[in-house]
Amino acid sequence: MLSLLERWQEVRSALPKSYRDEAIATAPIAAWTAERSEAQGRSFLTRGGALKKLRAAITSQIGQGGETPENDLEKLAELASLHRQMAEIAGRLPDGTPWKGHGTSVQSLQAAITGGEALRASMLRLGDAGHDIVTLRAALRLRLCEGRDLLEPGGATDRASADLRAGLDSFIAAEADWHGLTVPAGQTPELQPLEQVIASTAAVADRVRRLNAWCGWVSARRDAEEKGLGALARALETGTLEHEGTVEVFRTAYCRWAAPELIDASPLLRRFSATTHAADISDFRKLDAAFAGLTAAYVRARLSGEIPDRQTTADPGLGVLARQLQRGARAAPVRQLVKEMGTSLTRLTPCLMMSPLSVAQFLPAESELFDLVVFDEASQITVPDAIGAIARGQRSIIVGDPKQMPPTNFFSRDAGDDDGDGMIMADLESILDEALAARVPLHRLTGHYRSRHESLIAFSNYAYYEGQLVTYPSADTRDTAVRLERVEGVYARGKGCNNPQEAQSVVAELVAHLKDPARRHLSIGVVTLNTEQQRLVENLLDEARRSDPSLEKYFGPKVSEPVFVKNLETVQGDQRDVILISICYGPTEPGAQTISMNFGPLNQKGGGG
């Protein structure tokens, strides 16, 4: 109705005021429009007379308009249509409405509609609160229609509404005081149901003795907000942040804020360019590789220059070698050849890389061929194996880590050797332990470069190296690069000494890694805590390779860092981007709540290294 009235008044204002509104509704406007069209279609000789006749008809019925009232027919037709629509709606309106025909005030009509919509919305809210809408509608009709006299100033309804208003104002004032005590300054209070407000205030009243602590928190929270720490206080209040981590979170946030300021204050950091820095790193790597290659070529050339010419030399050792080469398959054994060549061997090959067993097998015990004997991974070499090599040199350098696993016969035993408790023979003494006990001059290397994330070495550095290892910063911002994946497996103690379920999970994860486009560029290896688990993982992996030939490209000598499966003894010195460690040991029955605290070689001295 409101939109029709507004349009009617808009159109009516564009027409002459002399038109009679009541006549417009009944005027034959459609016939006039047809007559206008017929007149305009005539020749100019008769057109004027026809239009003059039409104007006279319009003026006589609706009043004097302008000189060409026929041009108002479209607007008159719209007025007539609006009149009929409003009359139809008005016929359905109840008594007492502010509708007074065309002269109704738009403002009064708008106020009545707004009031009615507000009343309807209030009634619907009451219905949502559990009241019967039909009963509410009947009660409102009784008081607002039939009992309109009660709405007059001073009436019962007027007095009741005044009391309600006063009570509401008092409640709003009390609520404002409550929000002032419980809501931080500058923060908009949340709307709460009345029942929740009652419960909250009752809880406060029941905890009077704890109000002092609460007020202390509110005071501290306000101080924090005034100092720009409102987000931290809200995180504590909502439980998003545990109070134990408050200091660390604050320190981290402060560092994130301070870092740009400190960078801007340093000309060196301010002018830092990642592109230039990356280019410098690339250039350094190229120059370093070139220098290493040049050094190797220089050493080789220098040593090659000391080799005598085989055509002119009278060296008896080289003569022995030449005769043995001529004999071919009938050549003397290696040990005899080395003995007969004497020092000529080291003139041809100044550096030999041999295992302790090879030294004992091929080098005569009475010869002192070498100026220097170097033991690498000396923590894995027993004293009896090392003595023979030391005797064949003039000086020795023993390189190793006393915190690593010492030599043990654990990995050479058969699965049936397990006595049921998982006990193994005692560890053997290494040549490194003997050298340390003898107080041989010691030089410790503290730089640790292998671990690409601090968490990989943090525990060992703390528990075994007394924090003396120097690690390098990592660009990886994860809290830790170590993850535990629990498998509901069963350890076959005394039988296979393996854990089939865990082995299957390890192989499944390895295959998923190799087939994942986002991860397969990272090299990967598997380490087991005993030989039996290693064999089981290797067998399952072989089956996976046979069923999926696409995995073969990650294995074999042609790959720079192929996939490997090793045990703790054989993995010494190997490194990959990702290492899967199969613990193997665990419950011996499904669902068992306890396990034997035997973890193979890890239970022995030095096993934690």
C-alpha positions as CSV (number, residue, x, y, z in Angstrom):
1,M,0.0,0.0,0.0
2,L,2.8,2.4,0.9
3,S,4.6,2.0,-2.4
4,L,1.3,2.5,-4.3
5,L,0.5,5.7,-2.5
6,E,4.0,7.1,-3.0
7,R,3.8,6.3,-6.7
8,W,0.3,7.8,-6.9
9,Q,1.4,11.0,-5.3
10,E,4.5,11.2,-7.5
11,V,2.5,10.8,-10.7
12,R,-0.3,13.2,-9.5
13,S,2.2,15.9,-8.8
14,A,3.2,15.9,-12.4
15,L,-0.4,16.6,-13.6
16,P,-2.3,19.9,-13.4
17,K,-3.9,20.4,-9.9
18,S,-7.3,21.4,-11.6
19,Y,-7.9,17.7,-12.5
20,R,-10.6,16.2,-10.2
21,D,-9.1,13.1,-8.5
22,E,-12.5,11.4,-7.9
23,A,-13.3,11.8,-11.7
24,I,-10.0,10.3,-12.9
25,A,-10.9,6.9,-11.4
26,T,-14.1,6.6,-13.5
27,A,-13.0,8.5,-16.7
28,P,-13.1,6.5,-20.0
29,I,-9.3,7.0,-20.4
30,A,-9.0,3.9,-22.7
31,A,-11.6,5.3,-25.1
32,W,-9.9,8.7,-25.0
33,T,-6.6,7.1,-25.9
34,A,-8.1,5.2,-28.8
35,E,-9.8,8.4,-30.0
36,R,-6.5,10.3,-29.8
37,S,-4.8,7.7,-31.9
38,E,-7.6,7.9,-34.5
39,A,-7.4,11.7,-34.6
40,Q,-3.6,11.7,-35.0
41,G,-4.0,9.3,-37.9
42,R,-6.2,11.8,-39.9
43,S,-5.0,14.3,-42.4
44,F,-4.0,17.7,-41.2
45,L,-7.3,19.1,-42.6
46,T,-9.4,17.2,-40.2
47,R,-7.0,16.4,-37.4
48,G,-7.4,19.6,-35.6
49,G,-11.2,19.3,-35.3
50,A,-11.0,15.8,-34.0
51,L,-8.4,16.7,-31.3
52,K,-10.5,19.8,-30.3
53,K,-13.5,17.6,-29.7
54,L,-11.3,15.2,-27.6
55,R,-10.0,18.0,-25.4
56,A,-13.5,19.2,-24.8
57,A,-14.6,15.8,-23.6
58,I,-11.6,15.4,-21.3
59,T,-12.1,18.9,-19.8
60,S,-15.8,18.4,-19.2
61,Q,-15.3,15.2,-17.3
62,I,-12.1,15.6,-15.2
63,G,-11.6,19.4,-15.2
64,Q,-9.6,22.0,-17.0
65,G,-6.0,20.9,-17.7
66,G,-3.4,22.4,-20.0
67,E,-3.8,23.3,-23.6
68,T,-3.1,19.6,-24.7
69,P,-4.7,17.4,-22.0
70,E,-4.6,14.5,-24.5
71,N,-0.8,14.3,-23.7
72,D,-1.7,13.4,-20.0
73,L,-3.6,10.3,-20.9
74,E,-0.8,7.8,-20.0
75,K,-0.3,9.3,-16.6
76,L,-4.1,9.5,-16.1
77,A,-4.3,5.8,-16.9
78,E,-1.6,5.0,-14.4
79,L,-3.4,7.1,-11.7
80,A,-6.6,5.2,-12.4
81,S,-4.8,1.8,-12.1
82,L,-3.1,2.8,-8.9
83,H,-6.5,4.0,-7.5
84,R,-8.1,0.7,-8.3
85,Q,-5.3,-1.3,-6.6
86,M,-5.4,0.9,-3.5
87,A,-9.1,0.7,-3.3
88,E,-8.9,-3.1,-3.5
89,I,-6.4,-3.2,-0.6
90,A,-8.3,-0.6,1.4
91,G,-11.4,-2.8,1.3
92,R,-9.5,-5.5,3.2
93,L,-8.1,-3.3,5.9
94,P,-9.7,-3.5,9.4
95,D,-11.3,-0.6,11.1
96,G,-9.0,1.9,12.9
97,T,-6.2,2.0,10.3
98,P,-4.7,5.4,9.4
99,W,-5.8,5.0,5.7
100,K,-7.8,8.0,4.5
101,G,-7.7,7.6,0.8
102,H,-5.4,9.7,-1.5
103,G,-5.0,12.2,1.2
104,T,-3.3,9.8,3.6
105,S,0.0,11.0,5.0
106,V,2.9,8.8,3.8
107,Q,4.7,9.4,7.1
108,S,1.8,8.3,9.2
109,L,1.3,5.2,7.0
110,Q,5.0,4.4,7.2
111,A,4.9,4.7,11.0
112,A,1.9,2.4,11.2
113,I,3.6,-0.2,9.0
114,T,6.8,0.0,11.0
115,G,4.9,-0.4,14.2
116,G,3.0,-3.3,12.9
117,E,6.1,-5.1,11.6
118,A,7.8,-4.5,15.0
119,L,4.8,-5.9,16.8
120,R,4.7,-9.0,14.5
121,A,8.5,-9.6,15.0
122,S,8.0,-9.3,18.8
123,M,5.2,-11.8,18.6
124,L,7.3,-14.2,16.6
125,R,10.2,-13.9,19.1
126,L,7.7,-14.7,21.9
127,G,6.6,-17.7,19.9
128,D,10.2,-18.9,19.6
129,A,10.5,-18.5,23.4
130,G,7.7,-21.1,23.8
131,H,4.5,-19.0,23.8
132,D,1.5,-20.0,21.7
133,I,1.2,-17.5,18.8
134,V,-2.5,-18.0,18.4
135,T,-3.1,-17.1,22.1
136,L,-0.7,-14.1,21.7
137,R,-2.6,-12.9,18.6
138,A,-5.9,-13.1,20.4
139,A,-4.6,-11.2,23.5
140,L,-3.1,-8.5,21.3
141,R,-6.3,-8.1,19.3
142,L,-8.2,-7.8,22.6
143,R,-5.9,-5.0,23.9
144,L,-5.0,-3.2,20.8
145,C,-8.3,-3.3,18.9
146,E,-11.2,-4.0,21.2
147,G,-9.5,-2.4,24.2
148,R,-8.0,0.7,22.6
149,D,-9.3,2.9,25.4
150,L,-6.7,1.2,27.7
151,L,-4.0,2.6,25.5
152,E,-4.9,6.2,26.2
153,P,-2.5,8.1,28.5
154,G,-3.1,7.1,32.1
155,G,-4.8,3.8,31.2
156,A,-3.8,0.4,32.6
157,T,-1.8,-0.6,29.5
158,D,0.0,2.8,29.5
159,R,0.9,2.4,33.2
160,A,2.0,-1.2,32.7
161,S,4.2,-0.2,29.7
162,A,5.7,2.6,31.8
163,D,6.6,0.1,34.6
164,L,8.1,-2.3,32.0
165,R,10.1,0.6,30.5
166,A,11.4,1.6,33.9
167,G,12.4,-2.0,34.7
168,L,14.1,-2.4,31.4
169,D,16.1,0.9,31.9
170,S,17.1,-0.4,35.3
171,F,18.2,-3.7,33.8
172,I,20.2,-2.0,31.0
173,A,22.0,0.2,33.6
174,A,22.9,-2.9,35.7
175,E,24.0,-4.7,32.6
176,A,26.3,-1.8,31.6
177,D,27.8,-2.0,35.1
178,W,28.3,-5.7,34.7
179,H,29.9,-5.3,31.3
180,G,32.2,-2.6,32.8
181,L,33.4,-5.1,35.3
182,T,33.8,-8.2,33.0
183,V,34.4,-6.9,29.5
184,P,37.8,-5.4,28.6
185,A,37.9,-1.7,27.7
186,G,37.3,-1.1,24.0
187,Q,35.8,-4.5,23.4
188,T,32.2,-4.9,22.4
189,P,30.2,-7.2,24.8
190,E,28.6,-10.3,23.3
191,L,24.9,-10.6,23.4
192,Q,23.8,-13.3,25.8
193,P,20.5,-14.9,26.6
194,L,18.9,-13.7,29.9
195,E,19.3,-17.1,31.4
196,Q,23.0,-17.1,30.8
197,V,23.3,-13.6,32.3
198,I,21.4,-14.9,35.4
199,A,23.7,-18.0,35.6
200,S,26.9,-15.9,35.3
201,T,25.9,-13.4,38.0
202,A,24.8,-16.1,40.3
203,A,28.1,-17.9,39.8
204,V,29.9,-14.7,40.7
205,A,27.8,-14.4,43.8
206,D,28.6,-18.0,44.8
207,R,32.3,-17.4,44.4
208,V,32.8,-14.3,46.5
209,R,36.0,-15.6,48.0
210,R,37.6,-16.0,44.6
211,L,36.7,-12.5,43.4
212,N,40.0,-11.1,44.6
213,A,41.9,-13.4,42.2
214,W,39.5,-12.6,39.4
215,C,39.8,-8.9,39.9
216,G,43.6,-9.3,39.9
217,W,43.3,-11.0,36.5
218,V,41.0,-8.3,35.2
219,S,43.5,-5.6,36.3
220,A,46.4,-7.5,34.7
221,R,44.4,-8.0,31.5
222,R,43.6,-4.3,31.3
223,D,47.3,-3.4,31.8
224,A,48.2,-5.8,29.0
225,E,45.6,-4.3,26.7
226,E,46.9,-0.8,27.4
227,K,50.4,-2.0,26.5
228,G,49.3,-3.6,23.2
229,L,49.1,-7.2,24.5
230,G,45.3,-7.6,24.2
231,A,45.7,-10.5,21.8
232,L,47.9,-12.4,24.3
233,A,45.5,-11.8,27.1
234,R,42.5,-13.0,25.0
235,A,44.4,-16.1,24.0
236,L,45.0,-16.9,27.7
237,E,41.4,-16.2,28.6
238,T,39.9,-18.4,25.9
239,G,42.3,-21.2,26.5
240,T,43.9,-21.0,23.0
241,L,47.3,-20.5,24.8
242,E,48.4,-22.5,27.8
243,H,49.8,-20.3,30.5
244,E,53.0,-22.3,30.7
245,G,53.9,-21.1,27.2
246,T,53.1,-17.4,27.7
247,V,56.6,-16.3,28.1
248,E,57.8,-18.2,25.0
249,V,55.0,-17.0,22.9
250,F,55.6,-13.4,24.0
251,R,59.3,-13.8,23.3
252,T,58.6,-15.2,19.8
253,A,56.1,-12.4,19.0
254,Y,58.5,-9.8,20.3
255,C,61.3,-11.2,18.1
256,R,59.1,-11.2,15.1
257,W,58.3,-7.5,15.8
258,A,61.9,-6.6,16.5
259,A,63.5,-8.4,13.6
260,P,62.4,-5.9,10.9
261,E,63.5,-3.0,13.1
262,L,66.9,-4.5,13.7
263,I,67.3,-5.3,10.0
264,D,66.5,-1.7,9.1
265,A,69.1,-0.5,11.6
266,S,71.9,-2.5,10.1
267,P,73.2,-1.3,6.7
268,L,74.6,-4.8,6.0
269,L,71.3,-6.6,6.6
270,R,69.2,-3.8,5.0
271,R,71.2,-4.2,1.7
272,F,71.0,-8.0,1.8
273,S,69.8,-9.5,-1.4
274,A,68.7,-13.1,-1.5
275,T,69.5,-13.3,-5.2
276,T,73.0,-12.0,-4.8
277,H,73.6,-14.2,-1.8
278,A,72.4,-17.3,-3.7
279,A,74.7,-16.3,-6.5
280,D,77.7,-16.0,-4.1
281,I,76.9,-19.4,-2.7
282,S,76.7,-20.9,-6.2
283,D,80.0,-19.3,-7.1
284,F,81.7,-20.5,-3.9
285,R,80.5,-24.1,-4.6
286,K,81.9,-24.0,-8.1
287,L,85.2,-22.5,-7.0
288,D,85.4,-25.0,-4.1
289,A,84.8,-28.0,-6.4
290,A,87.4,-26.6,-8.9
291,F,89.9,-26.1,-6.1
292,A,89.3,-29.6,-4.8
293,G,89.8,-31.1,-8.3
294,L,92.9,-29.0,-8.9
295,T,94.4,-30.2,-5.5
296,A,93.7,-33.8,-6.4
297,A,95.3,-33.4,-9.8
298,Y,98.3,-31.6,-8.2
299,V,98.8,-34.4,-5.7
300,R,98.5,-37.1,-8.4
301,A,100.9,-35.3,-10.7
302,R,103.4,-34.9,-8.0
303,L,103.2,-38.6,-6.9
304,S,103.3,-39.7,-10.5
305,G,106.4,-37.7,-11.1
306,E,108.2,-39.8,-8.5
307,I,107.4,-43.1,-10.2
308,P,110.6,-44.4,-11.9
309,D,110.6,-45.1,-15.6
310,R,110.1,-48.8,-16.1
311,Q,112.4,-48.9,-19.1
312,T,115.4,-47.5,-17.4
313,T,114.9,-48.1,-13.6
314,A,117.0,-50.7,-11.8
315,D,114.5,-50.9,-8.9
316,P,114.4,-54.6,-7.9
317,G,110.9,-54.4,-6.5
318,L,109.6,-53.1,-9.8
319,G,111.4,-55.9,-11.5
320,V,109.6,-58.4,-9.4
321,L,106.2,-56.8,-10.3
322,A,107.1,-56.9,-14.0
323,R,108.0,-60.6,-13.9
324,Q,104.7,-61.4,-12.1
325,L,102.7,-59.5,-14.7
326,Q,104.4,-61.5,-17.4
327,R,103.5,-64.8,-15.7
328,G,99.7,-64.0,-15.7
329,A,97.6,-66.7,-14.1
330,R,100.8,-68.3,-12.6
331,A,101.6,-65.1,-10.6
332,A,102.6,-65.4,-7.0
333,P,100.1,-64.8,-4.2
334,V,99.5,-61.2,-3.2
335,R,101.1,-61.6,0.2
336,Q,104.3,-62.9,-1.4
337,L,104.3,-60.2,-4.0
338,V,104.0,-57.5,-1.4
339,K,106.8,-59.0,0.6
340,E,109.1,-59.3,-2.4
341,M,108.4,-55.7,-3.7
342,G,109.1,-54.1,-0.4
343,T,109.1,-50.3,-0.4
344,S,108.6,-50.3,-4.2
345,L,104.9,-51.0,-3.5
346,T,104.3,-47.7,-1.7
347,R,106.3,-45.8,-4.4
348,L,103.6,-47.0,-6.9
349,T,100.6,-46.7,-4.6
350,P,101.4,-44.4,-1.7
351,C,97.9,-44.8,-0.2
352,L,96.2,-48.1,0.4
353,M,92.6,-48.5,1.7
354,M,92.2,-51.8,3.4
355,S,90.1,-53.4,6.2
356,P,91.9,-54.9,9.2
357,L,91.3,-58.4,7.8
358,S,92.8,-57.5,4.5
359,V,95.9,-56.0,6.2
360,A,96.4,-59.3,8.1
361,Q,95.9,-61.3,4.9
362,F,98.0,-59.5,2.4
363,L,100.7,-57.5,4.2
364,P,103.6,-59.3,5.9
365,A,103.8,-58.7,9.6
366,E,107.5,-57.9,9.6
367,S,107.2,-55.0,7.1
368,E,106.8,-51.3,8.0
369,L,105.6,-50.1,4.7
370,F,103.6,-47.0,5.8
371,D,104.5,-43.7,7.4
372,L,101.0,-43.3,8.7
373,V,98.1,-45.6,9.4
374,V,94.6,-44.0,9.7
375,F,91.6,-45.8,11.3
376,D,88.2,-44.4,10.4
377,E,85.1,-45.4,12.4
378,A,87.5,-46.7,15.0
379,S,84.7,-47.2,17.5
380,Q,83.7,-50.3,15.4
381,I,87.2,-51.8,15.3
382,T,88.2,-54.3,18.0
383,V,91.7,-54.2,19.6
384,P,92.8,-57.5,18.1
385,D,91.8,-56.4,14.6
386,A,93.6,-53.1,14.9
387,I,96.9,-54.3,16.4
388,G,98.1,-55.8,13.2
389,A,97.5,-52.6,11.2
390,I,99.2,-50.4,13.8
391,A,102.3,-52.7,13.7
392,R,102.7,-52.1,9.9
393,G,103.1,-48.3,10.2
394,Q,105.3,-45.8,11.9
395,R,102.5,-43.5,13.2
396,S,98.8,-43.9,13.6
397,I,95.7,-41.7,13.7
398,I,92.6,-43.2,15.3
399,V,89.4,-41.4,14.2
400,G,86.1,-42.3,15.8
401,D,83.3,-41.3,18.1
402,P,83.4,-42.9,21.6
403,K,79.6,-42.2,21.9
404,Q,78.8,-44.4,19.0
405,M,77.9,-48.1,19.3
406,P,81.0,-50.2,20.2
407,P,81.9,-53.5,18.4
408,T,79.5,-56.3,19.2
409,N,78.7,-59.8,18.0
410,F,75.0,-59.1,18.2
411,F,74.5,-58.7,14.5
412,S,76.5,-61.8,13.6
413,R,74.3,-64.2,15.8
414,D,71.6,-66.3,14.3
415,A,67.9,-65.8,15.1
416,G,67.9,-69.1,17.2
417,D,70.7,-67.7,19.4
418,D,68.2,-65.6,21.3
419,D,67.7,-67.1,24.7
420,G,64.2,-65.7,25.2
421,D,65.1,-62.7,27.2
422,G,66.9,-61.0,24.4
423,M,70.2,-61.0,26.2
424,I,73.3,-60.6,24.1
425,M,77.0,-61.1,24.7
426,A,79.0,-58.2,26.2
427,D,80.4,-55.6,23.9
428,L,84.0,-55.8,22.8
429,E,86.6,-53.1,23.5
430,S,87.4,-50.9,20.5
431,I,90.8,-49.5,19.6
432,L,89.3,-46.1,20.2
433,D,88.5,-47.0,23.8
434,E,92.0,-48.3,24.3
435,A,93.6,-45.1,22.8
436,L,91.5,-42.9,25.1
437,A,92.3,-45.0,28.1
438,A,96.1,-44.8,27.3
439,R,95.7,-41.0,27.1
440,V,97.0,-40.8,23.6
441,P,97.0,-37.1,22.5
442,L,93.4,-36.2,21.7
443,H,91.9,-33.6,19.3
444,R,88.1,-33.3,19.4
445,L,86.1,-32.2,16.3
446,T,82.9,-30.4,17.5
447,G,81.4,-29.2,14.2
448,H,78.2,-31.2,13.3
449,Y,77.1,-30.7,9.7
450,R,75.1,-33.8,8.9
451,S,71.8,-33.1,10.6
452,R,69.8,-30.6,8.6
453,H,67.5,-29.8,11.5
454,E,68.5,-29.0,15.1
455,S,66.0,-31.6,16.5
456,L,67.9,-34.5,14.9
457,I,70.9,-34.0,17.1
458,A,69.5,-32.0,20.0
459,F,69.0,-35.0,22.3
460,S,72.3,-36.6,21.6
461,N,74.1,-33.3,22.0
462,Y,72.5,-32.8,25.4
463,A,72.6,-36.3,26.7
464,Y,75.9,-37.6,25.3
465,Y,78.1,-34.8,24.1
466,E,77.4,-32.4,27.0
467,G,76.2,-29.7,24.6
468,Q,79.7,-29.3,23.0
469,L,78.6,-30.0,19.4
470,V,78.3,-26.9,17.2
471,T,75.4,-27.1,14.8
472,Y,74.5,-25.0,11.9
473,P,71.3,-23.0,11.4
474,S,68.5,-24.6,9.4
475,A,66.0,-22.9,7.1
476,D,63.5,-25.5,8.2
477,T,61.1,-23.8,10.6
478,R,59.4,-27.0,11.9
479,D,59.6,-27.6,15.7
480,T,61.0,-31.0,15.1
481,A,62.0,-33.2,12.2
482,V,61.5,-36.4,14.3
483,R,58.2,-38.2,14.2
484,L,56.9,-41.4,15.9
485,E,54.5,-43.6,14.0
486,R,53.2,-46.3,16.3
487,V,52.4,-49.6,14.8
488,E,50.3,-52.3,16.5
489,G,52.9,-55.0,15.9
490,V,54.0,-58.0,17.8
491,Y,57.7,-58.9,18.3
492,A,58.5,-62.6,17.7
493,R,60.9,-63.1,20.5
494,G,62.9,-66.4,20.4
495,K,61.5,-67.3,17.0
496,G,62.1,-65.0,14.0
497,C,63.3,-62.1,16.3
498,N,61.4,-59.7,14.0
499,N,58.2,-57.7,13.9
500,P,56.2,-58.5,10.7
501,Q,53.5,-55.8,11.1
502,E,56.1,-53.1,11.7
503,A,58.1,-54.3,8.7
504,Q,55.0,-54.1,6.5
505,S,54.3,-50.6,7.7
506,V,57.9,-49.5,7.0
507,V,57.8,-50.9,3.4
508,A,54.4,-49.3,2.8
509,E,55.7,-45.9,4.0
510,L,58.9,-46.3,1.9
511,V,56.9,-47.1,-1.3
512,A,54.5,-44.2,-0.6
513,H,57.5,-41.9,-0.3
514,L,59.0,-43.0,-3.6
515,K,55.7,-42.6,-5.4
516,D,54.8,-39.2,-3.9
517,P,55.8,-36.5,-6.4
518,A,56.2,-34.0,-3.5
519,R,58.6,-36.3,-1.6
520,R,60.4,-38.7,-4.0
521,H,63.2,-36.2,-4.7
522,L,64.3,-36.8,-1.1
523,S,66.7,-39.8,-0.6
524,I,65.6,-42.3,1.9
525,G,67.0,-45.2,3.9
526,V,65.8,-47.8,6.5
527,V,67.7,-48.7,9.6
528,T,66.7,-51.7,11.8
529,L,67.8,-52.6,15.3
530,N,68.7,-56.2,14.4
531,T,69.7,-58.3,11.5
532,E,66.5,-60.4,11.4
533,Q,64.3,-57.3,11.0
534,Q,66.6,-56.1,8.3
535,R,66.2,-59.3,6.3
536,L,62.4,-59.2,6.7
537,V,62.2,-55.6,5.4
538,E,64.5,-56.4,2.5
539,N,62.4,-59.4,1.5
540,L,59.1,-57.3,1.7
541,L,60.8,-54.5,-0.3
542,D,62.0,-57.0,-2.9
543,E,58.3,-58.2,-3.3
544,A,57.2,-54.6,-3.7
545,R,59.9,-53.9,-6.4
546,R,58.8,-57.0,-8.3
547,S,55.2,-56.0,-8.3
548,D,56.0,-52.3,-9.3
549,P,59.0,-52.0,-11.7
550,S,58.8,-48.2,-11.5
551,L,60.5,-48.4,-8.2
552,E,63.7,-49.8,-9.7
553,K,65.1,-46.4,-10.6
554,Y,65.7,-45.6,-6.9
555,F,67.9,-48.7,-6.4
556,G,71.3,-49.8,-7.7
557,P,74.8,-48.4,-8.1
558,K,73.9,-45.9,-10.8
559,V,71.8,-43.9,-8.3
560,S,73.7,-41.2,-6.5
561,E,71.9,-42.0,-3.2
562,P,70.0,-45.3,-3.6
563,V,67.5,-46.6,-1.1
564,F,69.2,-48.8,1.5
565,V,68.1,-51.2,4.3
566,K,70.8,-51.6,7.0
567,N,71.1,-52.5,10.6
568,L,72.7,-50.4,13.3
569,E,76.2,-51.9,12.7
570,T,76.3,-51.5,9.0
571,V,74.7,-48.1,8.8
572,Q,77.6,-46.3,10.4
573,G,78.6,-43.3,8.2
574,D,75.6,-43.4,5.9
575,Q,73.3,-40.4,5.5
576,R,70.1,-39.8,3.6
577,D,67.4,-37.0,3.6
578,V,64.9,-39.3,5.3
579,I,65.6,-42.2,7.6
580,L,63.0,-44.7,8.7
581,I,64.0,-46.5,12.0
582,S,62.4,-49.8,12.6
583,I,62.6,-50.4,16.4
584,C,61.2,-54.0,16.0
585,Y,61.1,-54.7,19.7
586,G,57.7,-54.4,21.4
587,P,54.9,-56.5,22.9
588,T,55.1,-60.2,22.3
589,E,51.4,-60.7,22.3
590,P,48.5,-58.7,20.7
591,G,47.1,-56.1,23.1
592,A,49.8,-56.6,25.7
593,Q,50.2,-53.6,28.0
594,T,53.8,-54.3,29.0
595,I,57.0,-55.1,27.0
596,S,60.5,-56.3,27.8
597,M,62.9,-53.5,28.2
598,N,65.4,-55.1,25.9
599,F,66.3,-53.2,22.7
600,G,69.1,-55.3,21.5
601,P,72.5,-53.5,21.2
602,L,70.9,-50.2,22.5
603,N,70.9,-51.8,26.0
604,Q,74.7,-52.1,26.0
605,K,77.3,-49.5,26.8
606,G,77.4,-46.9,24.1
607,G,74.2,-48.1,22.5
608,G,72.6,-44.7,22.8
609,G,75.1,-43.0,20.5
